[in-house]
Structure formats: structure tokens, C-alpha cells
Amino acid sequence: MAKEMRRRPKVDLDSGVEDVTLSILEWLGEQGVGAMIRVDAERMRDGQPAWTFAASGGPLDGGMRADGASVAECMGIALLRLREAGVAVPF
């Protein structure tokens, strides 16, 4: 079975999203969305995107995930995908 191929969306790495990540997670929780962000030390050592955002529930039809090399990249991609799914995150 072919793995879904996605172009990496372009995100603004200087947006300051890493400064409001906890506020975004709290807001998502208030909307009924369970969400988390984590860093994987093994992937970091291997030079792979080590940051992961995952969310499900609430207004999301299914779960979603975003990976990035930094918090800013990870959360930038996550915000784009949340908005594509109809969740208007106020950031």
C-alpha cells in the first residue's frame, strides 16, 4: 500500500508560535480537543524531525499529527492542519 505523500507546508518560523504553544494547548483542551507536544531524543540524535504534535477529539473528525525539526516548525504545521480541519485556533 502506498504511503500518503504530502508536501511540507511552508510555515513562518519567526511567528513566535513556540511562545504561545501552552496557551494553544489549553485553548484546544477547552474546545474538547486532547492535544500534546513532545520531543523524541532518539529521533533528535538521528537527525530526524524530533518534535511531534498530536491531537484528537472535539471538532476534529479524526486524529491528526504534525512533526517538525523545531517547536516553531512543528506547531506551525500543526496550526495549518488544524485550520484545514476547521479548527480556528486564535493565533
Backbone as CSV, one residue per row, in Angstrom:
resi,resn,N_x,N_y,N_z,CA_x,CA_y,CA_z,C_x,C_y,C_z
1,MET,0.843,-1.166,0.000,0.000,0.000,0.000,0.896,1.239,0.000
2,ALA,0.588,2.192,-0.831,1.414,3.401,-0.936,1.212,4.299,0.279
3,LYS,2.301,4.800,0.768,2.244,5.729,1.892,1.803,7.095,1.369
4,GLU,0.918,7.755,2.124,0.433,9.071,1.708,1.606,10.040,1.627
5,MET,1.742,10.703,0.490,2.819,11.665,0.296,2.219,13.065,0.431
6,ARG,2.821,13.876,1.283,2.376,15.249,1.488,3.541,16.186,1.288
7,ARG,3.249,17.300,0.642,4.271,18.342,0.580,4.367,18.973,1.952
8,ARG,5.558,19.349,2.342,5.747,20.035,3.623,5.212,21.450,3.461
9,PRO,4.234,21.828,4.276,3.729,23.197,4.174,4.788,24.192,4.617
10,LYS,4.740,25.383,4.030,5.672,26.431,4.431,5.105,27.134,5.649
11,VAL,5.912,27.249,6.667,5.485,27.898,7.901,6.439,29.035,8.225
12,ASP,5.930,30.009,8.944,6.733,31.145,9.374,7.442,30.771,10.669
13,LEU,8.730,30.491,10.589,9.484,30.057,11.755,9.749,31.194,12.734
14,ASP,9.473,32.428,12.324,9.679,33.586,13.187,8.363,34.143,13.730
15,SER,7.310,33.352,13.701,5.988,33.834,14.122,5.845,33.957,15.632
16,GLY,6.705,33.285,16.392,6.596,33.301,17.839,5.652,32.242,18.385
17,VAL,5.239,31.294,17.534,4.280,30.277,17.958,4.805,29.458,19.137
18,GLU,6.127,29.263,19.220,6.661,28.474,20.335,6.407,29.164,21.673
19,ASP,6.250,30.487,21.657,5.988,31.226,22.896,4.557,31.056,23.400
20,VAL,3.641,30.672,22.513,2.236,30.540,22.912,1.735,29.103,22.812
21,THR,2.657,28.148,22.656,2.262,26.746,22.496,1.410,26.253,23.659
22,LEU,1.792,26.557,24.891,0.993,26.095,26.034,-0.394,26.737,26.039
23,SER,-0.486,27.986,25.643,-1.796,28.642,25.552,-2.654,27.985,24.475
24,ILE,-2.037,27.611,23.360,-2.768,26.920,22.287,-3.268,25.571,22.793
25,LEU,-2.415,24.816,23.488,-2.841,23.519,24.032,-4.003,23.695,25.002
26,GLU,-3.929,24.706,25.856,-5.006,24.968,26.808,-6.297,25.322,26.077
27,TRP,-6.210,26.174,25.055,-7.391,26.553,24.281,-8.003,25.324,23.606
28,LEU,-7.153,24.472,23.026,-7.662,23.256,22.388,-8.392,22.378,23.400
29,GLY,-7.840,22.234,24.599,-8.498,21.452,25.645,-9.872,22.015,25.980
30,GLU,-9.989,23.327,26.007,-11.280,23.968,26.288,-12.294,23.700,25.180
31,GLN,-11.812,23.383,23.965,-12.687,23.069,22.835,-13.005,21.573,22.763
32,GLY,-12.492,20.804,23.730,-12.727,19.362,23.738,-11.709,18.570,22.944
33,VAL,-10.623,19.215,22.543,-9.574,18.543,21.779,-8.460,18.130,22.735
34,GLY,-8.147,16.849,22.762,-6.991,16.378,23.513,-5.762,16.601,22.650
35,ALA,-4.747,17.269,23.182,-3.570,17.597,22.376,-2.309,17.500,23.213
36,MET,-1.194,17.225,22.541,0.093,17.162,23.222,1.195,17.532,22.248
37,ILE,2.323,17.940,22.821,3.541,18.139,22.036,4.647,17.408,22.785
38,ARG,5.536,16.783,22.034,6.623,16.028,22.664,7.865,16.104,21.802
39,VAL,8.984,15.806,22.443,10.256,15.714,21.733,10.798,14.297,21.907
40,ASP,11.333,13.740,20.842,11.864,12.388,20.838,13.394,12.469,20.723
41,ALA,14.075,12.159,21.805,15.536,12.274,21.849,16.215,11.363,20.824
42,GLU,15.655,10.177,20.599,16.265,9.256,19.643,16.200,9.820,18.226
43,ARG,15.043,10.364,17.855,14.933,10.978,16.518,15.846,12.194,16.415
44,MET,16.005,12.945,17.510,16.896,14.099,17.505,18.332,13.646,17.240
45,ARG,18.760,12.582,17.922,20.113,12.041,17.713,20.319,11.580,16.276
46,ASP,19.256,11.035,15.669,19.343,10.522,14.298,19.162,11.610,13.243
47,GLY,18.994,12.856,13.663,18.840,13.966,12.720,17.482,14.032,12.047
48,GLN,16.488,13.402,12.639,15.122,13.413,12.098,14.304,14.464,12.842
49,PRO,13.164,14.894,12.274,12.301,15.845,12.984,11.881,15.261,14.334
50,ALA,12.312,15.888,15.407,12.148,15.316,16.738,10.895,15.784,17.467
51,TRP,10.269,16.848,17.006,9.097,17.387,17.695,7.827,16.857,17.050
52,THR,6.875,16.433,17.883,5.595,15.902,17.402,4.454,16.573,18.144
53,PHE,3.444,16.991,17.399,2.179,17.487,17.942,1.133,16.464,17.542
54,ALA,0.279,16.083,18.476,-0.820,15.158,18.174,-2.089,15.684,18.826
55,ALA,-3.216,15.506,18.137,-4.496,15.975,18.667,-5.620,15.080,18.149
56,SER,-6.685,14.992,18.962,-7.882,14.256,18.545,-9.044,14.701,19.420
57,GLY,-10.238,14.380,18.952,-11.440,14.682,19.717,-12.027,16.038,19.384
58,GLY,-13.078,16.379,20.113,-13.747,17.658,19.892,-14.224,17.788,18.458
59,PRO,-13.962,18.932,17.831,-14.442,19.147,16.466,-13.622,18.430,15.391
60,LEU,-12.536,17.751,15.761,-11.744,17.016,14.773,-12.438,15.709,14.433
61,ASP,-12.541,15.398,13.142,-13.171,14.148,12.712,-12.337,12.936,13.096
62,GLY,-11.056,13.092,13.111,-10.138,12.011,13.471,-8.910,12.611,14.107
63,GLY,-7.950,11.793,14.380,-6.722,12.301,14.961,-5.854,12.980,13.923
64,MET,-4.961,13.823,14.391,-4.010,14.465,13.490,-2.654,14.530,14.163
65,ARG,-1.625,14.629,13.333,-0.246,14.667,13.824,0.549,15.608,12.938
66,ALA,1.508,16.289,13.555,2.438,17.136,12.816,3.822,16.934,13.416
67,ASP,4.832,16.834,12.571,6.210,16.663,13.012,7.055,17.811,12.488
68,GLY,8.057,18.203,13.257,8.955,19.261,12.825,10.304,19.165,13.503
69,ALA,11.271,19.862,12.927,12.627,19.859,13.462,12.766,20.781,14.664
70,SER,11.804,21.693,14.845,11.813,22.616,15.979,10.380,22.773,16.473
71,VAL,10.223,23.359,17.651,8.878,23.622,18.164,8.139,24.533,17.191
72,ALA,8.813,25.565,16.699,8.177,26.511,15.789,7.686,25.822,14.516
73,GLU,8.515,24.971,13.923,8.117,24.268,12.709,6.962,23.310,12.993
74,CYS,7.079,22.540,14.056,6.048,21.573,14.423,4.701,22.260,14.654
75,MET,4.706,23.313,15.464,3.452,23.997,15.776,2.926,24.788,14.587
76,GLY,3.802,25.312,13.761,3.346,25.994,12.553,2.590,25.045,11.638
77,ILE,3.137,23.854,11.436,2.469,22.837,10.619,1.166,22.403,11.288
78,ALA,1.203,22.220,12.616,0.000,21.805,13.343,-1.108,22.840,13.185
79,LEU,-0.784,24.125,13.303,-1.800,25.161,13.151,-2.400,25.154,11.755
80,LEU,-1.562,24.972,10.733,-2.084,24.896,9.367,-3.054,23.724,9.221
81,ARG,-2.681,22.572,9.746,-3.528,21.376,9.622,-4.806,21.499,10.455
82,LEU,-4.700,22.109,11.644,-5.910,22.338,12.447,-6.881,23.237,11.699
83,ARG,-6.364,24.304,11.097,-7.229,25.221,10.342,-7.838,24.524,9.128
84,GLU,-7.062,23.678,8.453,-7.597,22.893,7.336,-8.731,21.990,7.784
85,ALA,-8.653,21.518,9.043,-9.687,20.635,9.615,-10.865,21.427,10.185
86,GLY,-10.820,22.757,10.075,-11.943,23.573,10.533,-11.840,24.060,11.968
87,VAL,-10.681,23.889,12.608,-10.495,24.367,13.984,-9.748,25.711,13.892
88,ALA,-10.458,26.782,14.162,-9.905,28.139,14.018,-9.166,28.531,15.292
89,VAL,-7.935,28.112,15.411,-7.115,28.423,16.582,-6.802,29.919,16.585
90,PRO,-7.077,30.604,17.688,-6.877,32.054,17.710,-5.414,32.436,17.937
91,PHE,-4.579,32.222,16.932,-3.191,32.655,16.995,-2.802,33.163,15.636
